[in-house]
Structure formats: structure tokens, C-alpha cells
Amino acid sequence: MSGLQIYGVPISRSISNIWACLELGFPYENVPIGWDDNSIYSDTFRAINPNARVPAMRDGDFVLWESLAINLYLVRKHGGPMAATDLAQEALAWQWTLWAAVHLERPLMRWAFHRFILDEAERDPKAAEAGMAEAMPLLAVLDSELGRRPFLAGDRFTVADLNVGCAMFRAHHHLDTPDKPNLARWLRAVFTRPAAERAWAIRVAEAARLA
Ligand SMILES: N[C@@H](CCC(=O)N[C@@H](CS)C(=O)NCC(=O)O)C(=O)O
């Protein structure tokens, strides 16, 4: 098989990898593995990702899963301005990627689910509050770091920003950060990028199609 395939309907985290491809201007095929047809739990897909989770990626014979690892791979492979130019910048991309996956995403998504994603009847305001209480110090770390430099690994948008942005993709529209001006500036810069807006539009169109 040739070409790049991104597995996962674009209402899932596969949108993170679609965003990366759009940033890179790299063509991809989106294979709509998802829940409607249970294809995510099929043996065929488990052979690609034994976790039965999306996204996953196939690049020729190479298969990879974990959305943020896929972005690190795509940017490393295709280069361009998002790629690191030295080891320190590459290490910063690993740092921010792990931080986003290990620390930021879970509490932020807990907040997002109970604030606006779940149907109203299923939302638990206490869970939203607990999620935000845990996320707040992490958002303060972002604000403080972004007070020192325009982007997370220096003066330009890199895969470090992309991957932290991916962890905030669902939440960013609803985040109110008037007390965190550096974070607010960064959120604006990241999510008004043409590729980010295009990715958001793809996600919205798919959500509307499924509604
Ligand atoms: N850490 C993984 C998380 C993957 C994940 O949990 N994806 C969700 C969709 S966004 C999923 O496939 N869930 C499987 C299920 O709902 O059974 C990544 O970033 O790729």
C-alpha cells in the first residue's frame, strides 16, 4: 500500500493528524474507521491498532498509533518550519508532547465533557469543576512559559505547539483566559492558522453529518 493513510473518523483524535497533514501540505487519505459501523472494534482494524482506538496511521508498510506520536513522525519525516532544527528543539517537542498527553489532556477533557460536550442531562458540574481545578495550574504553566517566548519551543510555531494545541482542540473555543494573556495570545495564534481552521471545519462538517 502506498501513500499516507490516517485511520479514524474526523470527529475523533484523527483530526490531530489531519491538522498536521494540512500544516505540512502533505496529502493523506482519511479511512473513516469509527463507531457507526463498529469498524473500530473489527479484527481488521485491531491488526492495525491492537488497542482498538483511533487514530492510527499507515505510511507505506509502516504503521503507527497514538495521535501525538504520529504528529512527531510526520513532522520529522516531512520537515518544514514545524520541524526541530537541533536536538534541544526536538527534546522540547518531546517534553511538551508528553506533558500534553500525560498531564493536560485528561483534566481539560473532563472539564470539556461535563461543561459542553455531553448532553445536558449527563453533565456533572462537580466533575467539570474538578477537571478545571486540575487543569488550571497547567494552564498557568503554559501562560508563564509563553510569557518568555512567542511559541513553546522558540519564536515560531513548531510541532510542540501543534501537539499541545491538539490536546486543547476540543476545549479551546470554550476556554476563557482573561487572566492568562500569554496563553490567550498563543491560543489565538495557533487556532487562527489556516490549517487549524480547516481542521476545525472538517470536524464540524463530520459532526453535522452524523447528527
Ligand atoms: N492516546 C490516544 C487516545 C486514543 C483514543 O482514546 N481515541 C478514542 C477516540 S478520540 C477512541 O478510539 N476510543 C475508543 C472507544 O471509544 O472505544 C491517542 O491520542 O491516539
The ligand as an SDF file (V2000), in Angstrom:
LIG
                    3D

 20 19  0  0  0  0  0  0  0  0999 V2000
   -3.9120    8.4870   23.4910 N   0  0  0  0  0  0  0  0  0  0  0  0
   -4.6080    8.0460   22.3190 C   0  0  0  0  0  0  0  0  0  0  0  0
   -6.0930    8.0780   22.6270 C   0  0  0  0  0  0  0  0  0  0  0  0
   -6.8670    7.4110   21.5130 C   0  0  0  0  0  0  0  0  0  0  0  0
   -8.3390    7.3380   21.8730 C   0  0  0  0  0  0  0  0  0  0  0  0
   -8.7200    7.0870   23.0090 O   0  0  0  0  0  0  0  0  0  0  0  0
   -9.1710    7.5840   20.8570 N   0  0  0  0  0  0  0  0  0  0  0  0
  -10.5960    7.4790   21.0560 C   0  0  0  0  0  0  0  0  0  0  0  0
  -11.3150    8.3510   20.0480 C   0  0  0  0  0  0  0  0  0  0  0  0
  -10.8690   10.0530   20.1260 S   0  0  0  0  0  0  0  0  0  0  0  0
  -11.0080    6.0380   20.8290 C   0  0  0  0  0  0  0  0  0  0  0  0
  -10.5760    5.4390   19.8750 O   0  0  0  0  0  0  0  0  0  0  0  0
  -11.8230    5.4550   21.7050 N   0  0  0  0  0  0  0  0  0  0  0  0
  -12.2170    4.0850   21.5680 C   0  0  0  0  0  0  0  0  0  0  0  0
  -13.5590    3.7840   22.0990 C   0  0  0  0  0  0  0  0  0  0  0  0
  -14.3140    4.7250   22.3300 O   0  0  0  0  0  0  0  0  0  0  0  0
  -13.8650    2.6130   22.2700 O   0  0  0  0  0  0  0  0  0  0  0  0
   -4.2570    8.9590   21.1280 C   0  0  0  0  0  0  0  0  0  0  0  0
   -4.0080   10.1540   21.3460 O   0  0  0  0  0  0  0  0  0  0  0  0
   -4.2100    8.4680   19.9950 O   0  0  0  0  0  0  0  0  0  0  0  0
  1  2  1  0
  2  3  1  0
  2 18  1  0
  3  4  1  0
  4  5  1  0
  5  6  2  0
  5  7  1  0
  7  8  1  0
  8  9  1  0
  8 11  1  0
  9 10  1  0
 11 12  2  0
 11 13  1  0
 13 14  1  0
 14 15  1  0
 15 16  2  0
 15 17  1  0
 18 19  2  0
 18 20  1  0
M  END
$$$$
